[in-house]
């Protein structure tokens, strides 16, 4: 429980916590994580998805309209033509892992509600700089929420890491 308290304290003060899944998930969680790797490999081997990745590499602006303003993002909708279900990888099972439930319950102060489970490839092209949703912004879904991002590949400065301004949550240091 000390680790949970430490994580929740950091969420409440900085607005984020980062770790490696290998350090926090039990065997069940790691199995779900690995099942999801198979899902992403299926996406990467899909002809339509491969074509979309090539467009991002050469001219991401071409995807602007049909991507809802997120030209670097290829979602599970592009692959499946529908929402994720219990039969697609183990995304829902992973987010219901005890580790995430304990964090969410302690952080939110109530039983968590799970919504908006998404799987996407994000193939940033640094030659085009930040575009549209990659520019600094604040998501405004609710006053207090917990978003969990799980990477399935190594991320560095060349592949467009997720960036977060510490204490920028609603009620933090930056009210506007």
Residue, then its C-alpha position, 0 to 999 in steps of 0.5 A: x500500500x505504501x507504493x500506492x500512496x506514493x503514486x497517488x501523492x505524485x498524481x495529486x502534486x505533479x499530475x502524473x506518474x510514470x513507471x515501467x509495466x514490468x515494475x508494477x503489473x502482476x503476471x495476469x497484467x503482464x499476460x494481458x500486456x503481451x496479448x495486446x502486443x499481438x493486437x498491435x502486430x496485427x495492426x502493423x501487418x494490415x495493408x490499410x494501416x501500412x499505407x496510412x503509416x506511409x502517408x504519415x511518413x511522406x505527407x501527414x497533412x493528407x490525413x488531416x480531414x479523415x483523422x479528425x484533426x489527428x494526422x499522426x494517430x491511427x486508431x483501432x477504429x481504422x483497423x477494426x472499423x468498430x470499437x474494441x471489444x472483449x475479444x480484441x487483445x486484452x485491453x479491458x482486462x489490462x485496465x481492470x488489473x488490480x494495480x490500476x484499480x487500486x490507484x484509480x480508487x485511491x486517487x479518485x476517492x470512489x469506485x472508478x468508472x472505466x471509459x474511452x479505452x483506445x488503442x492506437x499507433x502514433x507515428x509522429x513525423x518530426x519533419x512536420x513539427x507539431x500539428x493540431x492535437x500535438x500542440x499544447x492543450x488541456x483535456x477538459x473531460x472532467x475536474x478530476x480524472x485519471x488517464x493511463x497511457x501504456x506504451x508498447x514500444x520504446x519512446x524517445x525524442x525521435x519518436x514523439x514522446x508524450x509530454x505533460x506540463x507538471x501541475x497543469x491539471x484542473x486546480x493545479x498551478x495553471x488555472x487557464 
